[in-house]
């Protein structure tokens, strides 16, 4: 009879201990899930930022290549292109055409 009470008490303590461990594990799982979501969001932001930086670096590289080409072009073209910094090739071409149209109507000083 006395041995039975000790066993029941011991089983009760073990069950309580198991409940605490399960609760701690659930909290840990919940926290891990939260951390995983935060990490995923941070990784996505990093990817977007990396993509923007890479895109900007590519544009700068293209612009520097264009500036080298402009430096090698005839002197008359340099005058037109010196005012166009950071434009895409299509924008530069459109700007050249606009400036050429404007220059047609002017009388050049002698």
Gaussian input, Z-matrix of N, CA and C with variables (Angstrom, degrees):
# hf/3-21g

backbone

0 1
 N
 C     1     B1
 C     2     B2     1     A1
 N     3     B3     2     A2     1     D1
 C     4     B4     3     A3     2     D2
 C     5     B5     4     A4     3     D3
 N     6     B6     5     A5     4     D4
 C     7     B7     6     A6     5     D5
 C     8     B8     7     A7     6     D6
 N     9     B9     8     A8     7     D7
 C    10    B10     9     A9     8     D8
 C    11    B11    10    A10     9     D9
 N    12    B12    11    A11    10    D10
 C    13    B13    12    A12    11    D11
 C    14    B14    13    A13    12    D12
 N    15    B15    14    A14    13    D13
 C    16    B16    15    A15    14    D14
 C    17    B17    16    A16    15    D15
 N    18    B18    17    A17    16    D16
 C    19    B19    18    A18    17    D17
 C    20    B20    19    A19    18    D18
 N    21    B21    20    A20    19    D19
 C    22    B22    21    A21    20    D20
 C    23    B23    22    A22    21    D21
 N    24    B24    23    A23    22    D22
 C    25    B25    24    A24    23    D23
 C    26    B26    25    A25    24    D24
 N    27    B27    26    A26    25    D25
 C    28    B28    27    A27    26    D26
 C    29    B29    28    A28    27    D27
 N    30    B30    29    A29    28    D28
 C    31    B31    30    A30    29    D29
 C    32    B32    31    A31    30    D30
 N    33    B33    32    A32    31    D31
 C    34    B34    33    A33    32    D32
 C    35    B35    34    A34    33    D33
 N    36    B36    35    A35    34    D34
 C    37    B37    36    A36    35    D35
 C    38    B38    37    A37    36    D36
 N    39    B39    38    A38    37    D37
 C    40    B40    39    A39    38    D38
 C    41    B41    40    A40    39    D39
 N    42    B42    41    A41    40    D40
 C    43    B43    42    A42    41    D41
 C    44    B44    43    A43    42    D42
 N    45    B45    44    A44    43    D43
 C    46    B46    45    A45    44    D44
 C    47    B47    46    A46    45    D45
 N    48    B48    47    A47    46    D46
 C    49    B49    48    A48    47    D47
 C    50    B50    49    A49    48    D48
 N    51    B51    50    A50    49    D49
 C    52    B52    51    A51    50    D50
 C    53    B53    52    A52    51    D51
 N    54    B54    53    A53    52    D52
 C    55    B55    54    A54    53    D53
 C    56    B56    55    A55    54    D54
 N    57    B57    56    A56    55    D55
 C    58    B58    57    A57    56    D56
 C    59    B59    58    A58    57    D57
 N    60    B60    59    A59    58    D58
 C    61    B61    60    A60    59    D59
 C    62    B62    61    A61    60    D60
 N    63    B63    62    A62    61    D61
 C    64    B64    63    A63    62    D62
 C    65    B65    64    A64    63    D63
 N    66    B66    65    A65    64    D64
 C    67    B67    66    A66    65    D65
 C    68    B68    67    A67    66    D66
 N    69    B69    68    A68    67    D67
 C    70    B70    69    A69    68    D68
 C    71    B71    70    A70    69    D69
 N    72    B72    71    A71    70    D70
 C    73    B73    72    A72    71    D71
 C    74    B74    73    A73    72    D72
 N    75    B75    74    A74    73    D73
 C    76    B76    75    A75    74    D74
 C    77    B77    76    A76    75    D75
 N    78    B78    77    A77    76    D76
 C    79    B79    78    A78    77    D77
 C    80    B80    79    A79    78    D78
 N    81    B81    80    A80    79    D79
 C    82    B82    81    A81    80    D80
 C    83    B83    82    A82    81    D81
 N    84    B84    83    A83    82    D82
 C    85    B85    84    A84    83    D83
 C    86    B86    85    A85    84    D84
 N    87    B87    86    A86    85    D85
 C    88    B88    87    A87    86    D86
 C    89    B89    88    A88    87    D87
 N    90    B90    89    A89    88    D88
 C    91    B91    90    A90    89    D89
 C    92    B92    91    A91    90    D90
 N    93    B93    92    A92    91    D91
 C    94    B94    93    A93    92    D92
 C    95    B95    94    A94    93    D93
 N    96    B96    95    A95    94    D94
 C    97    B97    96    A96    95    D95
 C    98    B98    97    A97    96    D96
 N    99    B99    98    A98    97    D97
 C   100   B100    99    A99    98    D98
 C   101   B101   100   A100    99    D99
 N   102   B102   101   A101   100   D100
 C   103   B103   102   A102   101   D101
 C   104   B104   103   A103   102   D102
 N   105   B105   104   A104   103   D103
 C   106   B106   105   A105   104   D104
 C   107   B107   106   A106   105   D105
 N   108   B108   107   A107   106   D106
 C   109   B109   108   A108   107   D107
 C   110   B110   109   A109   108   D108
 N   111   B111   110   A110   109   D109
 C   112   B112   111   A111   110   D110
 C   113   B113   112   A112   111   D111
 N   114   B114   113   A113   112   D112
 C   115   B115   114   A114   113   D113
 C   116   B116   115   A115   114   D114
 N   117   B117   116   A116   115   D115
 C   118   B118   117   A117   116   D116
 C   119   B119   118   A118   117   D117
 N   120   B120   119   A119   118   D118
 C   121   B121   120   A120   119   D119
 C   122   B122   121   A121   120   D120
 N   123   B123   122   A122   121   D121
 C   124   B124   123   A123   122   D122
 C   125   B125   124   A124   123   D123
 N   126   B126   125   A125   124   D124
 C   127   B127   126   A126   125   D125
 C   128   B128   127   A127   126   D126
 N   129   B129   128   A128   127   D127
 C   130   B130   129   A129   128   D128
 C   131   B131   130   A130   129   D129
 N   132   B132   131   A131   130   D130
 C   133   B133   132   A132   131   D131
 C   134   B134   133   A133   132   D132
 N   135   B135   134   A134   133   D133
 C   136   B136   135   A135   134   D134
 C   137   B137   136   A136   135   D135
 N   138   B138   137   A137   136   D136
 C   139   B139   138   A138   137   D137
 C   140   B140   139   A139   138   D138
 N   141   B141   140   A140   139   D139
 C   142   B142   141   A141   140   D140
 C   143   B143   142   A142   141   D141
 N   144   B144   143   A143   142   D142
 C   145   B145   144   A144   143   D143
 C   146   B146   145   A145   144   D144
 N   147   B147   146   A146   145   D145
 C   148   B148   147   A147   146   D146
 C   149   B149   148   A148   147   D147
 N   150   B150   149   A149   148   D148
 C   151   B151   150   A150   149   D149
 C   152   B152   151   A151   150   D150
 N   153   B153   152   A152   151   D151
 C   154   B154   153   A153   152   D152
 C   155   B155   154   A154   153   D153
 N   156   B156   155   A155   154   D154
 C   157   B157   156   A156   155   D155
 C   158   B158   157   A157   156   D156
 N   159   B159   158   A158   157   D157
 C   160   B160   159   A159   158   D158
 C   161   B161   160   A160   159   D159
 N   162   B162   161   A161   160   D160
 C   163   B163   162   A162   161   D161
 C   164   B164   163   A163   162   D162
 N   165   B165   164   A164   163   D163
 C   166   B166   165   A165   164   D164
 C   167   B167   166   A166   165   D165
 N   168   B168   167   A167   166   D166
 C   169   B169   168   A168   167   D167
 C   170   B170   169   A169   168   D168
 N   171   B171   170   A170   169   D169
 C   172   B172   171   A171   170   D170
 C   173   B173   172   A172   171   D171
 N   174   B174   173   A173   172   D172
 C   175   B175   174   A174   173   D173
 C   176   B176   175   A175   174   D174
 N   177   B177   176   A176   175   D175
 C   178   B178   177   A177   176   D176
 C   179   B179   178   A178   177   D177
 N   180   B180   179   A179   178   D178
 C   181   B181   180   A180   179   D179
 C   182   B182   181   A181   180   D180
 N   183   B183   182   A182   181   D181
 C   184   B184   183   A183   182   D182
 C   185   B185   184   A184   183   D183
 N   186   B186   185   A185   184   D184
 C   187   B187   186   A186   185   D185
 C   188   B188   187   A187   186   D186
 N   189   B189   188   A188   187   D187
 C   190   B190   189   A189   188   D188
 C   191   B191   190   A190   189   D189
 N   192   B192   191   A191   190   D190
 C   193   B193   192   A192   191   D191
 C   194   B194   193   A193   192   D192
 N   195   B195   194   A194   193   D193
 C   196   B196   195   A195   194   D194
 C   197   B197   196   A196   195   D195
 N   198   B198   197   A197   196   D196
 C   199   B199   198   A198   197   D197
 C   200   B200   199   A199   198   D198
 N   201   B201   200   A200   199   D199
 C   202   B202   201   A201   200   D200
 C   203   B203   202   A202   201   D201
 N   204   B204   203   A203   202   D202
 C   205   B205   204   A204   203   D203
 C   206   B206   205   A205   204   D204
 N   207   B207   206   A206   205   D205
 C   208   B208   207   A207   206   D206
 C   209   B209   208   A208   207   D207
 N   210   B210   209   A209   208   D208
 C   211   B211   210   A210   209   D209
 C   212   B212   211   A211   210   D210
 N   213   B213   212   A212   211   D211
 C   214   B214   213   A213   212   D212
 C   215   B215   214   A214   213   D213
 N   216   B216   215   A215   214   D214
 C   217   B217   216   A216   215   D215
 C   218   B218   217   A217   216   D216
 N   219   B219   218   A218   217   D217
 C   220   B220   219   A219   218   D218
 C   221   B221   220   A220   219   D219
 N   222   B222   221   A221   220   D220
 C   223   B223   222   A222   221   D221
 C   224   B224   223   A223   222   D222
 N   225   B225   224   A224   223   D223
 C   226   B226   225   A225   224   D224
 C   227   B227   226   A226   225   D225
 N   228   B228   227   A227   226   D226
 C   229   B229   228   A228   227   D227
 C   230   B230   229   A229   228   D228
 N   231   B231   230   A230   229   D229
 C   232   B232   231   A231   230   D230
 C   233   B233   232   A232   231   D231
 N   234   B234   233   A233   232   D232
 C   235   B235   234   A234   233   D233
 C   236   B236   235   A235   234   D234
 N   237   B237   236   A236   235   D235
 C   238   B238   237   A237   236   D236
 C   239   B239   238   A238   237   D237
 N   240   B240   239   A239   238   D238
 C   241   B241   240   A240   239   D239
 C   242   B242   241   A241   240   D240
 N   243   B243   242   A242   241   D241
 C   244   B244   243   A243   242   D242
 C   245   B245   244   A244   243   D243
 N   246   B246   245   A245   244   D244
 C   247   B247   246   A246   245   D245
 C   248   B248   247   A247   246   D246
 N   249   B249   248   A248   247   D247
 C   250   B250   249   A249   248   D248
 C   251   B251   250   A250   249   D249
 N   252   B252   251   A251   250   D250
 C   253   B253   252   A252   251   D251
 C   254   B254   253   A253   252   D252
 N   255   B255   254   A254   253   D253
 C   256   B256   255   A255   254   D254
 C   257   B257   256   A256   255   D255
 N   258   B258   257   A257   256   D256
 C   259   B259   258   A258   257   D257
 C   260   B260   259   A259   258   D258
 N   261   B261   260   A260   259   D259
 C   262   B262   261   A261   260   D260
 C   263   B263   262   A262   261   D261
 N   264   B264   263   A263   262   D262
 C   265   B265   264   A264   263   D263
 C   266   B266   265   A265   264   D264
 N   267   B267   266   A266   265   D265
 C   268   B268   267   A267   266   D266
 C   269   B269   268   A268   267   D267
 N   270   B270   269   A269   268   D268
 C   271   B271   270   A270   269   D269
 C   272   B272   271   A271   270   D270
 N   273   B273   272   A272   271   D271
 C   274   B274   273   A273   272   D272
 C   275   B275   274   A274   273   D273
 N   276   B276   275   A275   274   D274
 C   277   B277   276   A276   275   D275
 C   278   B278   277   A277   276   D276
 N   279   B279   278   A278   277   D277
 C   280   B280   279   A279   278   D278
 C   281   B281   280   A280   279   D279
 N   282   B282   281   A281   280   D280
 C   283   B283   282   A282   281   D281
 C   284   B284   283   A283   282   D282
 N   285   B285   284   A284   283   D283
 C   286   B286   285   A285   284   D284
 C   287   B287   286   A286   285   D285
 N   288   B288   287   A287   286   D286
 C   289   B289   288   A288   287   D287
 C   290   B290   289   A289   288   D288
 N   291   B291   290   A290   289   D289
 C   292   B292   291   A291   290   D290
 C   293   B293   292   A292   291   D291
 N   294   B294   293   A293   292   D292
 C   295   B295   294   A294   293   D293
 C   296   B296   295   A295   294   D294
 N   297   B297   296   A296   295   D295
 C   298   B298   297   A297   296   D296
 C   299   B299   298   A298   297   D297
 N   300   B300   299   A299   298   D298
 C   301   B301   300   A300   299   D299
 C   302   B302   301   A301   300   D300
 N   303   B303   302   A302   301   D301
 C   304   B304   303   A303   302   D302
 C   305   B305   304   A304   303   D303
 N   306   B306   305   A305   304   D304
 C   307   B307   306   A306   305   D305
 C   308   B308   307   A307   306   D306
 N   309   B309   308   A308   307   D307
 C   310   B310   309   A309   308   D308
 C   311   B311   310   A310   309   D309
 N   312   B312   311   A311   310   D310
 C   313   B313   312   A312   311   D311
 C   314   B314   313   A313   312   D312
 N   315   B315   314   A314   313   D313
 C   316   B316   315   A315   314   D314
 C   317   B317   316   A316   315   D315
 N   318   B318   317   A317   316   D316
 C   319   B319   318   A318   317   D317
 C   320   B320   319   A319   318   D318
 N   321   B321   320   A320   319   D319
 C   322   B322   321   A321   320   D320
 C   323   B323   322   A322   321   D321
 N   324   B324   323   A323   322   D322
 C   325   B325   324   A324   323   D323
 C   326   B326   325   A325   324   D324
 N   327   B327   326   A326   325   D325
 C   328   B328   327   A327   326   D326
 C   329   B329   328   A328   327   D327

   B1=1.4300
   B2=1.5258
   B3=1.3561
   B4=1.4534
   B5=1.5274
   B6=1.2960
   B7=1.4641
   B8=1.5165
   B9=1.3330
   B10=1.4607
   B11=1.5286
   B12=1.3279
   B13=1.4703
   B14=1.5308
   B15=1.3409
   B16=1.4608
   B17=1.5285
   B18=1.3296
   B19=1.4680
   B20=1.5291
   B21=1.3370
   B22=1.4704
   B23=1.5351
   B24=1.3441
   B25=1.4549
   B26=1.5307
   B27=1.3257
   B28=1.4604
   B29=1.5272
   B30=1.3251
   B31=1.4713
   B32=1.5173
   B33=1.3211
   B34=1.4616
   B35=1.5338
   B36=1.3297
   B37=1.4633
   B38=1.5374
   B39=1.3273
   B40=1.4704
   B41=1.5331
   B42=1.3316
   B43=1.4661
   B44=1.5230
   B45=1.3402
   B46=1.4699
   B47=1.5305
   B48=1.3043
   B49=1.4603
   B50=1.5333
   B51=1.3202
   B52=1.4648
   B53=1.5262
   B54=1.3204
   B55=1.4695
   B56=1.5296
   B57=1.3429
   B58=1.4728
   B59=1.5281
   B60=1.3254
   B61=1.4685
   B62=1.5288
   B63=1.3249
   B64=1.4701
   B65=1.5259
   B66=1.3353
   B67=1.4660
   B68=1.5257
   B69=1.3275
   B70=1.4677
   B71=1.5254
   B72=1.3231
   B73=1.4633
   B74=1.5286
   B75=1.3365
   B76=1.4683
   B77=1.5246
   B78=1.3354
   B79=1.4688
   B80=1.5316
   B81=1.3280
   B82=1.4547
   B83=1.5283
   B84=1.3163
   B85=1.4693
   B86=1.5229
   B87=1.3220
   B88=1.4620
   B89=1.5192
   B90=1.3279
   B91=1.4706
   B92=1.5208
   B93=1.3258
   B94=1.4678
   B95=1.5160
   B96=1.3188
   B97=1.4633
   B98=1.5133
   B99=1.3270
   B100=1.4619
   B101=1.5269
   B102=1.3291
   B103=1.4609
   B104=1.5242
   B105=1.3242
   B106=1.4597
   B107=1.5262
   B108=1.3228
   B109=1.4682
   B110=1.5278
   B111=1.3398
   B112=1.4556
   B113=1.5234
   B114=1.3363
   B115=1.4523
   B116=1.5206
   B117=1.3158
   B118=1.4666
   B119=1.5251
   B120=1.3226
   B121=1.4582
   B122=1.5253
   B123=1.3322
   B124=1.4657
   B125=1.5209
   B126=1.3167
   B127=1.4640
   B128=1.5320
   B129=1.3313
   B130=1.4625
   B131=1.5260
   B132=1.3208
   B133=1.4726
   B134=1.5216
   B135=1.3270
   B136=1.4545
   B137=1.5233
   B138=1.3349
   B139=1.4685
   B140=1.5217
   B141=1.3372
   B142=1.4631
   B143=1.5194
   B144=1.3310
   B145=1.4559
   B146=1.5307
   B147=1.3137
   B148=1.4623
   B149=1.5237
   B150=1.3219
   B151=1.4647
   B152=1.5277
   B153=1.3362
   B154=1.4710
   B155=1.5220
   B156=1.3402
   B157=1.4587
   B158=1.5237
   B159=1.3122
   B160=1.4591
   B161=1.5334
   B162=1.3263
   B163=1.4650
   B164=1.5263
   B165=1.3251
   B166=1.4682
   B167=1.5302
   B168=1.3277
   B169=1.4613
   B170=1.5257
   B171=1.3219
   B172=1.4620
   B173=1.5289
   B174=1.3461
   B175=1.4618
   B176=1.5192
   B177=1.3242
   B178=1.4614
   B179=1.5199
   B180=1.3286
   B181=1.4563
   B182=1.5286
   B183=1.3307
   B184=1.4644
   B185=1.5279
   B186=1.3311
   B187=1.4592
   B188=1.5199
   B189=1.3392
   B190=1.4617
   B191=1.5284
   B192=1.3301
   B193=1.4663
   B194=1.5247
   B195=1.3270
   B196=1.4643
   B197=1.5181
   B198=1.3407
   B199=1.4650
   B200=1.5202
   B201=1.3436
   B202=1.4618
   B203=1.5200
   B204=1.3284
   B205=1.4671
   B206=1.5263
   B207=1.3287
   B208=1.4560
   B209=1.5244
   B210=1.3297
   B211=1.4565
   B212=1.5211
   B213=1.3241
   B214=1.4577
   B215=1.5233
   B216=1.3261
   B217=1.4612
   B218=1.5218
   B219=1.3368
   B220=1.4653
   B221=1.5268
   B222=1.3570
   B223=1.4568
   B224=1.5270
   B225=1.2972
   B226=1.4583
   B227=1.5171
   B228=1.3148
   B229=1.4644
   B230=1.5240
   B231=1.3153
   B232=1.4590
   B233=1.5142
   B234=1.3115
   B235=1.4595
   B236=1.5198
   B237=1.3323
   B238=1.4659
   B239=1.5216
   B240=1.3277
   B241=1.4602
   B242=1.5191
   B243=1.3120
   B244=1.4540
   B245=1.5253
   B246=1.3186
   B247=1.4600
   B248=1.5212
   B249=1.3241
   B250=1.4648
   B251=1.5205
   B252=1.3019
   B253=1.4586
   B254=1.5138
   B255=1.3211
   B256=1.4507
   B257=1.5155
   B258=1.3424
   B259=1.4618
   B260=1.5176
   B261=1.3126
   B262=1.4583
   B263=1.5228
   B264=1.3220
   B265=1.4710
   B266=1.5313
   B267=1.3310
   B268=1.4681
   B269=1.5225
   B270=1.3137
   B271=1.4578
   B272=1.5266
   B273=1.3285
   B274=1.4673
   B275=1.5244
   B276=1.3263
   B277=1.4750
   B278=1.5240
   B279=1.3284
   B280=1.4634
   B281=1.5217
   B282=1.3155
   B283=1.4585
   B284=1.5269
   B285=1.3347
   B286=1.4696
   B287=1.5267
   B288=1.3239
   B289=1.4714
   B290=1.5250
   B291=1.3188
   B292=1.4755
   B293=1.5168
   B294=1.3192
   B295=1.4607
   B296=1.5293
   B297=1.3283
   B298=1.4653
   B299=1.5240
   B300=1.3473
   B301=1.4732
   B302=1.5240
   B303=1.3079
   B304=1.4678
   B305=1.5218
   B306=1.3289
   B307=1.4526
   B308=1.5334
   B309=1.3255
   B310=1.4826
   B311=1.5118
   B312=1.2962
   B313=1.4579
   B314=1.5107
   B315=1.3093
   B316=1.4611
   B317=1.5150
   B318=1.2907
   B319=1.4631
   B320=1.5268
   B321=1.3119
   B322=1.4473
   B323=1.5204
   B324=1.3342
   B325=1.4617
   B326=1.5167
   B327=1.3582
   B328=1.4703
   B329=1.4765
   A1=111.37
   A2=116.49
   A3=119.23
   A4=111.50
   A5=116.22
   A6=120.80
   A7=111.11
   A8=116.40
   A9=121.90
   A10=111.04
   A11=117.67
   A12=121.84
   A13=110.30
   A14=116.32
   A15=119.81
   A16=110.57
   A17=115.37
   A18=118.90
   A19=111.31
   A20=116.49
   A21=119.81
   A22=110.60
   A23=115.75
   A24=120.10
   A25=109.77
   A26=115.77
   A27=120.69
   A28=111.21
   A29=117.96
   A30=121.99
   A31=109.77
   A32=117.12
   A33=121.23
   A34=110.64
   A35=116.78
   A36=120.67
   A37=110.73
   A38=115.77
   A39=119.77
   A40=111.08
   A41=115.85
   A42=119.06
   A43=111.01
   A44=115.73
   A45=120.08
   A46=110.43
   A47=116.57
   A48=121.30
   A49=110.61
   A50=116.01
   A51=120.53
   A52=111.10
   A53=118.31
   A54=122.05
   A55=110.95
   A56=115.90
   A57=119.55
   A58=111.20
   A59=115.72
   A60=119.71
   A61=110.17
   A62=116.78
   A63=120.04
   A64=111.31
   A65=117.68
   A66=121.52
   A67=110.95
   A68=116.13
   A69=120.00
   A70=110.03
   A71=116.70
   A72=120.90
   A73=110.84
   A74=117.02
   A75=120.10
   A76=111.17
   A77=116.64
   A78=119.88
   A79=110.11
   A80=115.15
   A81=119.95
   A82=110.41
   A83=116.88
   A84=120.72
   A85=111.00
   A86=116.31
   A87=121.07
   A88=110.47
   A89=116.51
   A90=120.40
   A91=110.20
   A92=117.49
   A93=121.13
   A94=110.35
   A95=116.46
   A96=120.01
   A97=110.92
   A98=116.43
   A99=121.62
   A100=110.28
   A101=115.64
   A102=120.34
   A103=110.07
   A104=116.26
   A105=120.49
   A106=110.80
   A107=117.53
   A108=121.75
   A109=109.84
   A110=116.68
   A111=120.31
   A112=110.71
   A113=117.31
   A114=120.87
   A115=110.38
   A116=117.19
   A117=120.78
   A118=110.20
   A119=117.03
   A120=120.39
   A121=111.12
   A122=116.60
   A123=120.82
   A124=110.28
   A125=117.11
   A126=121.14
   A127=110.40
   A128=117.20
   A129=120.07
   A130=111.17
   A131=116.68
   A132=119.94
   A133=110.55
   A134=116.11
   A135=120.16
   A136=111.27
   A137=116.99
   A138=120.52
   A139=111.35
   A140=116.76
   A141=120.23
   A142=111.21
   A143=116.25
   A144=120.21
   A145=110.50
   A146=116.69
   A147=121.44
   A148=110.24
   A149=117.25
   A150=121.64
   A151=109.88
   A152=116.91
   A153=120.50
   A154=111.21
   A155=116.37
   A156=120.39
   A157=109.97
   A158=117.30
   A159=120.93
   A160=110.64
   A161=116.14
   A162=120.48
   A163=110.06
   A164=116.43
   A165=120.80
   A166=110.41
   A167=117.47
   A168=121.13
   A169=110.36
   A170=116.52
   A171=120.60
   A172=110.16
   A173=117.36
   A174=120.58
   A175=110.82
   A176=117.19
   A177=120.42
   A178=111.10
   A179=116.00
   A180=120.53
   A181=110.70
   A182=116.24
   A183=120.36
   A184=110.66
   A185=116.58
   A186=120.16
   A187=111.67
   A188=116.81
   A189=118.97
   A190=110.02
   A191=117.11
   A192=120.23
   A193=109.92
   A194=116.92
   A195=120.76
   A196=110.99
   A197=116.96
   A198=119.34
   A199=110.60
   A200=117.01
   A201=119.75
   A202=109.58
   A203=117.02
   A204=121.10
   A205=110.55
   A206=116.94
   A207=120.81
   A208=110.90
   A209=116.50
   A210=119.53
   A211=111.32
   A212=116.99
   A213=121.10
   A214=112.16
   A215=118.05
   A216=120.93
   A217=110.28
   A218=118.10
   A219=121.95
   A220=111.04
   A221=117.88
   A222=121.62
   A223=114.32
   A224=119.73
   A225=122.18
   A226=112.03
   A227=116.71
   A228=121.09
   A229=111.63
   A230=117.30
   A231=120.10
   A232=111.00
   A233=115.84
   A234=120.11
   A235=110.80
   A236=114.75
   A237=119.20
   A238=111.68
   A239=116.86
   A240=121.03
   A241=113.46
   A242=118.90
   A243=119.49
   A244=112.20
   A245=117.53
   A246=120.03
   A247=112.96
   A248=118.03
   A249=120.16
   A250=109.95
   A251=117.10
   A252=121.04
   A253=110.36
   A254=116.72
   A255=120.80
   A256=114.83
   A257=116.94
   A258=119.95
   A259=109.76
   A260=115.36
   A261=120.13
   A262=108.52
   A263=117.63
   A264=119.79
   A265=112.44
   A266=117.10
   A267=119.70
   A268=110.69
   A269=116.96
   A270=120.69
   A271=110.85
   A272=116.75
   A273=120.51
   A274=109.90
   A275=116.07
   A276=119.76
   A277=110.79
   A278=117.20
   A279=120.23
   A280=110.11
   A281=117.53
   A282=121.81
   A283=110.74
   A284=117.31
   A285=120.87
   A286=110.77
   A287=115.73
   A288=119.48
   A289=111.11
   A290=116.59
   A291=120.41
   A292=110.44
   A293=116.26
   A294=120.04
   A295=111.45
   A296=117.56
   A297=120.67
   A298=109.86
   A299=117.26
   A300=120.18
   A301=110.83
   A302=116.28
   A303=119.99
   A304=111.28
   A305=116.53
   A306=121.50
   A307=111.90
   A308=118.58
   A309=121.92
   A310=112.23
   A311=117.42
   A312=121.43
   A313=113.78
   A314=118.83
   A315=121.50
   A316=111.94
   A317=113.05
   A318=119.25
   A319=105.61
   A320=114.80
   A321=119.01
   A322=110.32
   A323=118.48
   A324=121.41
   A325=110.95
   A326=115.48
   A327=119.37
   A328=112.49
   D1=-45.45
   D2=179.24
   D3=-70.88
   D4=-34.55
   D5=178.07
   D6=-65.20
   D7=-33.80
   D8=179.49
   D9=-66.05
   D10=-39.48
   D11=179.72
   D12=-66.61
   D13=-38.90
   D14=178.77
   D15=-65.36
   D16=-41.23
   D17=179.52
   D18=-65.25
   D19=-40.73
   D20=178.68
   D21=-63.73
   D22=-41.10
   D23=179.34
   D24=-63.72
   D25=-44.21
   D26=179.71
   D27=-63.35
   D28=-43.19
   D29=177.61
   D30=-63.20
   D31=-41.74
   D32=178.80
   D33=-61.70
   D34=-43.23
   D35=178.90
   D36=-64.62
   D37=-40.78
   D38=178.68
   D39=-64.73
   D40=-40.78
   D41=178.14
   D42=-63.65
   D43=-42.01
   D44=178.22
   D45=-63.40
   D46=-42.62
   D47=178.18
   D48=-62.15
   D49=-41.97
   D50=178.00
   D51=-63.41
   D52=-40.90
   D53=177.53
   D54=-60.51
   D55=-43.91
   D56=179.23
   D57=-63.50
   D58=-41.09
   D59=178.45
   D60=-64.65
   D61=-42.99
   D62=178.54
   D63=-62.05
   D64=-43.56
   D65=177.98
   D66=-61.88
   D67=-44.21
   D68=178.86
   D69=-62.20
   D70=-40.85
   D71=179.36
   D72=-65.15
   D73=-41.95
   D74=177.83
   D75=-62.88
   D76=-41.34
   D77=177.53
   D78=-62.66
   D79=-41.49
   D80=179.25
   D81=-64.42
   D82=-44.00
   D83=177.33
   D84=-60.14
   D85=-43.97
   D86=179.39
   D87=-63.12
   D88=-44.30
   D89=179.46
   D90=-65.22
   D91=-40.39
   D92=179.21
   D93=-63.53
   D94=-41.37
   D95=177.72
   D96=-62.47
   D97=-39.49
   D98=178.19
   D99=-64.58
   D100=-44.14
   D101=179.27
   D102=-63.75
   D103=-40.42
   D104=179.88
   D105=-62.78
   D106=-41.79
   D107=178.43
   D108=-64.49
   D109=-44.93
   D110=179.36
   D111=-62.85
   D112=-40.70
   D113=179.36
   D114=-64.85
   D115=-41.02
   D116=178.84
   D117=-61.71
   D118=-44.07
   D119=178.17
   D120=-62.98
   D121=-43.22
   D122=179.31
   D123=-63.54
   D124=-41.61
   D125=179.41
   D126=-63.61
   D127=-41.77
   D128=178.03
   D129=-62.48
   D130=-42.47
   D131=177.58
   D132=-62.40
   D133=-41.55
   D134=178.47
   D135=-62.06
   D136=-44.24
   D137=178.91
   D138=-60.10
   D139=-43.74
   D140=179.09
   D141=-63.44
   D142=-43.27
   D143=179.35
   D144=-64.17
   D145=-43.07
   D146=178.67
   D147=-61.73
   D148=-41.04
   D149=179.16
   D150=-62.87
   D151=-44.06
   D152=179.99
   D153=-63.36
   D154=-43.41
   D155=-179.86
   D156=-63.91
   D157=-43.26
   D158=179.31
   D159=-63.30
   D160=-41.41
   D161=179.10
   D162=-63.58
   D163=-44.07
   D164=-179.97
   D165=-64.68
   D166=-40.82
   D167=178.39
   D168=-62.37
   D169=-40.36
   D170=178.42
   D171=-64.09
   D172=-42.57
   D173=178.38
   D174=-62.81
   D175=-43.23
   D176=178.84
   D177=-63.00
   D178=-39.35
   D179=178.10
   D180=-63.69
   D181=-43.94
   D182=178.43
   D183=-64.23
   D184=-41.91
   D185=179.62
   D186=-64.95
   D187=-38.03
   D188=178.84
   D189=-68.68
   D190=-35.70
   D191=176.08
   D192=-65.26
   D193=-39.47
   D194=178.32
   D195=-66.49
   D196=-38.19
   D197=-179.93
   D198=-66.64
   D199=-33.69
   D200=175.23
   D201=-65.63
   D202=-42.03
   D203=177.82
   D204=-63.20
   D205=-40.53
   D206=-179.30
   D207=-66.22
   D208=-35.43
   D209=178.77
   D210=-67.76
   D211=-26.15
   D212=-179.82
   D213=-90.60
   D214=-6.58
   D215=-178.78
   D216=-79.82
   D217=167.02
   D218=-179.78
   D219=-58.85
   D220=154.02
   D221=-175.80
   D222=-58.78
   D223=-32.27
   D224=-179.99
   D225=-64.29
   D226=-35.99
   D227=-179.96
   D228=-72.81
   D229=-32.10
   D230=-179.26
   D231=-62.43
   D232=-36.15
   D233=179.27
   D234=-60.56
   D235=-42.20
   D236=-179.83
   D237=-70.63
   D238=-38.87
   D239=-173.05
   D240=-84.44
   D241=-12.79
   D242=-176.21
   D243=-66.89
   D244=-22.68
   D245=-178.26
   D246=-89.95
   D247=-2.77
   D248=-177.18
   D249=-109.35
   D250=93.74
   D251=177.94
   D252=-109.87
   D253=133.50
   D254=176.59
   D255=75.89
   D256=23.37
   D257=179.24
   D258=-100.22
   D259=155.54
   D260=176.39
   D261=-74.78
   D262=162.35
   D263=179.32
   D264=-57.08
   D265=-37.60
   D266=178.77
   D267=-66.06
   D268=-39.32
   D269=179.40
   D270=-68.09
   D271=-38.99
   D272=178.04
   D273=-62.70
   D274=-44.76
   D275=-179.98
   D276=-63.44
   D277=-42.32
   D278=178.41
   D279=-63.74
   D280=-39.37
   D281=178.48
   D282=-64.30
   D283=-41.35
   D284=177.18
   D285=-59.49
   D286=-44.43
   D287=-179.35
   D288=-63.83
   D289=-42.10
   D290=179.39
   D291=-62.95
   D292=-46.74
   D293=-179.90
   D294=-64.43
   D295=-36.93
   D296=178.25
   D297=-63.83
   D298=-42.06
   D299=178.09
   D300=-63.27
   D301=-40.67
   D302=179.50
   D303=-65.20
   D304=-37.95
   D305=-177.03
   D306=-71.63
   D307=-25.22
   D308=-179.67
   D309=-60.41
   D310=-38.46
   D311=-175.77
   D312=-83.36
   D313=-11.32
   D314=-177.46
   D315=-88.71
   D316=150.07
   D317=173.67
   D318=-99.67
   D319=122.58
   D320=-178.27
   D321=-75.89
   D322=140.38
   D323=179.82
   D324=-66.90
   D325=144.23
   D326=-178.34
   D327=-108.57

